[in-house]
Amino acid sequence: MIVMVNWKLRQLMADRRIGNMELAEAVGVHTNTIYRWRMVDEMPKINGEELERLCRALNCSVGQLLGIEG
């Protein structure tokens, strides 16, 4: 059984008014990667280090990014 995990990157980026380029620089990935991550509703394949940097750059918890906490 495959469980899809919600992904709220698009919403968090809009709430924090942060663009692809700014977030890509903060996370250390290419802007195309941020674009691909932003365009999906299920959590993409992402390593723990990138996930940590993403949350730090967005000033959010993993739970907020995954839509399991407010």
Beta strands, then each sheet from edge to edge (+ up, - down):
end
